[in-house]
Amino acid sequence: MKLLSIAVPCYNSSAYMRRCIDSLLPGGEDVEIIIVNDGSKDNTADIAEEYRERFPSIIKVVNKENGGHGSAVNAGMACAKGLYFKVVDSDDWVNQSAYIKILDTLKELLKDGKTVDLFISNYVYEKEGERRKKVMKYHHALPQEQIFTWKDVRHFRVGQYILMHSVIYRTNLLRECGLRLPEHTFYVDNIFVFNPLPYVKTMYYLDVNFYRYFIGRADQSVNEQVMIGRIDQQIKVNKLLVDYYVSEKQHIVVNGKLRRYMLNYLDIITTVSSVLLIRSEQEENLEKKKELWNYIKEKDRWIWRHLRFGILGSAMHLPGKLGRKITVDGYKICQRIFHFN
């Protein structure tokens, strides 16, 4: 069995996928790199096959019809043979020294007969045109270099959330919780991180700047104007997260810190949806914002009340044009502080 399976979803990625794959190869025989060609129309498939021929014991290639990012991750999970599972998008890459340290740590744990459900490390915003890189760390919220549980988790700061870039899950945990991401849908990375959390019992945090998250291409799914254009998919994912929380509520509420973290995650996702709908300045989207909040209210009034009357929810409901302007100005300030798109 391999130690770590790394899925690399690719769609028309020929211009940048080599940098990603080359950064993963130093893992050697401890890893399998699963290049998932999601129906690309360029020469992504040829590049993937070239790497498979050069590194047959490390590289797997999955060629499939186009189904979107979630479909590609599903395909990677389905054929993963590693004890742990990681997703690295084809326009991102990893830091080599941090990579080796993570693999060494996982091997040391295994040598002692231990595994963890969730392994967490830092990620770095590699934002186009910016010399100073924003690093997302968790050392204030998580114990370092030890196995811990939810009861040991401390307070997460504003803007400090665990994203797909941060996580390595135990592969069988993803299968045990029945994780399957929606196809032809953007922003499903939130589901990938969120849905397994009620099943996570043990965690480990290594304070290394591992994942390099490239941001700045005009066509990226996280570009603000692209997100506004795809706002229905953001809303879809938002609703799916609410649905999942409600369906798992009886398992979540027994663990106070897990409950708090998952509610905070819902809070930030619903805030992103709301502020994008406001920022579009379209009457149709203001109606979609009302509909989203009514959906949450009808799904679970207690969750709605928690989100609606918190700091972020209150800021999303400031009345009139002036209120919406204040909301957008606050959002712009957060952009500058946290360096997101």
Sequence and secondary structure as in RCSB ss.txt:
>XXXX:A:sequence
MKLLSIAVPCYNSSAYMRRCIDSLLPGGEDVEIIIVNDGSKDNTADIAEEYRERFPSIIKVVNKENGGHGSAVNA
GMACAKGLYFKVVDSDDWVNQSAYIKILDTLKELLKDGKTVDLFISNYVYEKEGERRKKVMKYHHALPQEQIFTW
KDVRHFRVGQYILMHSVIYRTNLLRECGLRLPEHTFYVDNIFVFNPLPYVKTMYYLDVNFYRYFIGRADQSVNEQ
VMIGRIDQQIKVNKLLVDYYVSEKQHIVVNGKLRRYMLNYLDIITTVSSVLLIRSEQEENLEKKKELWNYIKEKD
RWIWRHLRFGILGSAMHLPGKLGRKITVDGYKICQRIFHFN
>XXXX:A:secstr
  SEEEEEEESS TTTHHHHHHHHGGGGGGEEEEEEEES SSSHHHHHHHHHHH TTTEEEEEE    HHHHHHH
HHHH  SSEEEE  TT EE HHHHHHHHHHHHHHHHTT   SEEEEEEEEEETT SS EEE  TTTS SSSEE G
GG     TT    GGGEEEEHHHHHHTT    SS S THHHHHHTTGGG   EEEEEEEEEEEEE  TT TTSHH
HHHHTHHHHHHHHHHHHHHHHHTHHHHTTSHHHHHHHHHHHHHHHHHHHHHHHHTT HHHHHHHHHHHHHHHHH 
HHHHHHHHTSHHHHHTT  HHHHHHHHHHHHHHHHHHH   
